């Protein structure tokens, strides 16, 4: 729900943001797609945190990350600052979803886990509906920045989660049995193994390719296709290593 809430805000206030920062239509829409540039890497990094430190800690870190990104949107002074803030939101949201999905699957009784997964996904839509209703009251009265400021509210929940939520039993069992140490996470596999240097370079290349694609700087369909295929091939290469 929090994921949907913070992610949808930009789509609701895009016109107001574009008017204040004097953005073209293409520039404005890149503020939506910016989150997709960093989501994959956020899932990889925070997924590794979930596998090593714990699902709860990864969820807390992810919620705080995208909440801070939302707060930075509220105080943005221009396009570049807001674009970077949206990258931060994408990074945190991917980690939040991967950690929370794993937490739910490991916490619910086995025969209810399919339903649990469905409930989790439906929360995104609920968050989108909620923020759309708040837009009606918040933006006319206090402006578009106030809607982003509400994105700080999830931090309160994150602090409660950190204090009150236990780690799932499956994770605790794996930790006690040593299974966590026996199965390295994907981040460690990619960036601490014998191909670490190559993988770092490929990661930077993929980030650059996604930035070019999603910010509309690709010079045509052919270039976009080549960059997309290169990105997909890199992701497959990472999966093969893992």
C-alpha positions as CSV (number, residue, x, y, z in Angstrom):
1,X,0.0,0.0,0.0
2,X,2.8,2.4,0.9
3,X,4.6,1.5,-2.3
4,X,1.5,2.4,-4.4
5,X,0.9,5.6,-2.3
6,X,4.4,7.1,-2.9
7,X,4.8,5.8,-6.4
8,X,1.5,7.3,-7.7
9,X,2.0,10.8,-6.2
10,X,4.1,12.0,-9.2
11,X,1.5,11.0,-11.7
12,X,-1.1,13.1,-9.9
13,X,0.9,16.3,-9.6
14,X,2.9,16.0,-12.8
15,X,1.1,19.0,-14.4
16,X,1.8,21.2,-11.4
17,X,5.4,20.1,-11.2
18,X,5.9,20.7,-15.0
19,X,4.4,24.2,-14.7
20,X,6.5,25.2,-11.7
21,X,9.8,23.9,-13.2
22,X,8.9,24.9,-16.8
23,X,9.4,21.3,-18.1
24,X,8.6,19.9,-21.5
25,X,6.2,17.0,-21.7
26,X,9.1,14.6,-22.2
27,X,11.0,16.0,-19.2
28,X,8.0,15.7,-17.0
29,X,7.3,12.1,-17.9
30,X,10.9,11.1,-17.2
31,X,10.1,11.9,-13.6
32,X,7.7,8.9,-13.6
33,X,10.1,6.6,-15.4
34,X,13.1,7.6,-13.3
35,X,12.0,5.1,-10.7
36,X,12.4,2.2,-13.1
37,X,16.0,3.0,-13.7
38,X,17.0,2.2,-10.2
39,X,14.4,-0.4,-9.1
40,X,16.3,-3.4,-10.3
41,X,19.4,-2.4,-8.4
42,X,17.4,-1.6,-5.3
43,X,15.9,-5.0,-5.4
44,X,19.4,-6.6,-5.7
45,X,21.0,-4.6,-2.9
46,X,18.1,-4.7,-0.4
47,X,17.4,-8.3,-1.3
48,X,20.9,-9.1,-0.2
49,X,20.3,-7.2,3.0
50,X,17.2,-9.3,3.6
51,X,19.1,-12.5,2.9
52,X,21.9,-11.7,5.3
53,X,20.6,-9.4,8.1
54,X,16.9,-10.2,8.0
55,X,13.6,-9.5,6.2
56,X,12.5,-7.0,8.8
57,X,15.6,-4.9,8.7
58,X,15.5,-4.8,4.9
59,X,11.8,-3.7,4.9
60,X,12.6,-0.9,7.4
61,X,15.6,0.2,5.3
62,X,13.6,0.2,2.1
63,X,10.6,2.1,3.6
64,X,12.9,4.8,5.1
65,X,14.7,5.0,1.7
66,X,11.7,5.7,-0.4
67,X,10.1,7.9,2.2
68,X,13.2,10.1,2.3
69,X,13.1,10.2,-1.5
70,X,9.5,11.4,-1.3
71,X,10.5,14.1,1.2
72,X,13.2,15.3,-1.2
73,X,10.6,15.6,-3.9
74,X,8.7,17.9,-1.6
75,X,11.6,20.3,-1.3
76,X,13.0,19.9,-4.8
77,X,14.3,23.1,-6.3
78,X,14.3,21.9,-9.9
79,X,14.2,19.0,-12.4
80,X,17.5,17.4,-11.6
81,X,17.0,17.2,-7.8
82,X,13.5,15.7,-8.3
83,X,14.9,13.2,-10.8
84,X,17.5,12.0,-8.3
85,X,14.9,11.8,-5.6
86,X,12.7,9.6,-7.9
87,X,15.8,7.3,-8.4
88,X,15.9,7.0,-4.7
89,X,12.2,6.2,-4.5
90,X,12.6,3.5,-7.1
91,X,15.6,2.0,-5.3
92,X,13.7,1.8,-2.0
93,X,10.4,0.5,-3.5
94,X,12.0,-2.5,-5.2
95,X,13.7,-3.5,-2.0
96,X,10.6,-3.0,0.0
97,X,8.6,-5.2,-2.3
98,X,11.2,-8.0,-2.5
99,X,11.7,-8.0,1.3
100,X,8.0,-7.8,2.2
101,X,7.0,-10.5,-0.3
102,X,9.6,-12.8,1.1
103,X,8.5,-12.0,4.7
104,X,4.8,-12.7,3.9
105,X,5.6,-16.0,2.1
106,X,7.8,-17.2,5.0
107,X,5.4,-16.0,7.7
108,X,2.0,-17.3,6.5
109,X,0.9,-20.9,6.8
110,X,2.0,-22.9,3.8
111,X,-1.6,-23.5,2.5
112,X,-2.4,-19.8,2.6
113,X,0.7,-18.4,0.9
114,X,-0.9,-18.0,-2.5
115,X,-3.6,-15.9,-1.0
116,X,-1.1,-13.9,1.1
117,X,0.8,-13.1,-2.1
118,X,-2.4,-11.9,-3.8
119,X,-3.2,-9.7,-0.8
120,X,0.2,-8.1,-0.9
121,X,-0.1,-7.2,-4.6
122,X,-3.6,-5.7,-4.1
123,X,-2.1,-3.3,-1.6
124,X,-0.5,-1.3,-4.4
125,X,-3.9,-0.5,-5.9
126,X,-5.3,0.5,-2.5
127,X,-2.4,2.9,-2.0
128,X,-3.0,4.4,-5.4
129,X,-6.7,5.0,-4.6
130,X,-5.9,6.4,-1.2
131,X,-3.4,9.0,-2.5
132,X,-5.9,10.0,-5.3
133,X,-8.5,10.8,-2.7
134,X,-6.0,12.8,-0.6
135,X,-5.0,14.8,-3.7
136,X,-8.6,16.2,-3.8
137,X,-8.1,17.8,-0.3
138,X,-4.3,18.4,0.0
139,X,-3.2,19.9,-3.3
140,X,-5.9,22.6,-3.7
141,X,-5.2,23.7,-0.1
142,X,-1.5,23.4,0.4
143,X,0.0,22.6,-3.1
144,X,1.7,19.6,-4.7
145,X,4.7,19.6,-2.3
146,X,2.4,18.8,0.6
147,X,1.4,15.6,-1.0
148,X,5.0,14.5,-1.3
149,X,5.5,15.5,2.4
150,X,2.9,12.9,3.4
151,X,5.4,10.3,2.1
152,X,7.3,10.7,5.3
153,X,4.4,9.1,7.2
154,X,5.6,5.6,6.4
155,X,8.8,6.2,8.4
156,X,6.6,6.1,11.6
157,X,5.3,2.7,10.5
158,X,8.9,1.6,9.8
159,X,10.0,2.4,13.3
160,X,7.0,0.4,14.7
161,X,7.9,-2.5,12.4
162,X,11.5,-2.5,13.6
163,X,10.3,-2.7,17.2
164,X,7.3,-5.0,17.0
165,X,7.7,-7.3,14.1
166,X,9.5,-10.6,14.6
167,X,11.6,-12.2,11.9
168,X,9.7,-15.0,10.0
169,X,10.2,-18.5,11.5
170,X,11.6,-19.8,8.2
171,X,14.4,-17.2,8.2
172,X,15.2,-17.8,11.8
173,X,15.4,-21.6,11.2
174,X,17.7,-21.1,8.2
175,X,19.9,-18.7,10.3
176,X,20.3,-21.2,13.1
177,X,21.0,-24.1,10.8
178,X,23.7,-22.2,8.9
179,X,21.8,-22.4,5.6
180,X,22.1,-18.6,5.1
181,X,25.9,-18.8,5.1
182,X,25.8,-21.7,2.7
183,X,23.8,-19.8,0.1
184,X,25.4,-16.5,-0.8
185,X,23.2,-13.6,-1.9
186,X,23.1,-12.3,-5.4
187,X,25.0,-9.0,-4.5
188,X,27.9,-11.0,-3.0
189,X,27.9,-13.4,-6.0
190,X,28.1,-10.5,-8.5
191,X,30.4,-8.0,-6.8
192,X,32.7,-10.0,-4.6
193,X,33.4,-13.0,-6.9
194,X,36.0,-13.5,-9.6
195,X,34.0,-11.6,-12.1
196,X,33.4,-8.6,-9.8
197,X,35.2,-6.0,-12.0
198,X,33.4,-7.0,-15.1
199,X,30.0,-7.0,-13.3
200,X,30.7,-3.5,-11.9
201,X,31.3,-2.2,-15.4
202,X,28.2,-4.0,-16.7
203,X,26.1,-2.5,-13.9
204,X,27.3,1.0,-14.8
205,X,26.6,0.4,-18.5
206,X,23.1,-0.8,-17.7
207,X,22.4,2.2,-15.6
208,X,23.6,4.5,-18.4
209,X,21.5,2.6,-21.0
210,X,18.4,2.8,-18.8
211,X,18.9,6.5,-18.3
212,X,19.2,7.1,-22.0
213,X,16.1,5.1,-22.7
214,X,13.9,6.4,-20.0
215,X,14.9,10.1,-20.3
216,X,14.2,10.1,-24.0
217,X,17.8,10.7,-25.1
218,X,17.8,7.7,-27.4
219,X,18.3,8.8,-31.0
220,X,15.7,6.5,-32.5
221,X,14.1,3.0,-32.5
222,X,17.3,1.2,-33.5
223,X,19.4,2.7,-30.7
224,X,16.6,2.0,-28.1
225,X,16.4,-1.6,-29.3
226,X,20.1,-2.1,-29.1
227,X,20.3,-0.7,-25.6
228,X,17.3,-2.7,-24.5
229,X,18.8,-5.9,-25.8
230,X,22.1,-5.2,-24.2
231,X,20.4,-4.5,-20.8
232,X,18.4,-7.7,-21.1
233,X,21.5,-9.7,-22.0
234,X,23.3,-8.3,-18.9
235,X,20.4,-9.3,-16.6
236,X,20.5,-12.8,-18.0
237,X,24.2,-12.9,-17.5
238,X,23.8,-11.9,-13.9
239,X,21.1,-14.6,-13.4
240,X,23.3,-17.2,-14.9
241,X,26.1,-16.4,-12.5
242,X,23.7,-16.6,-9.5
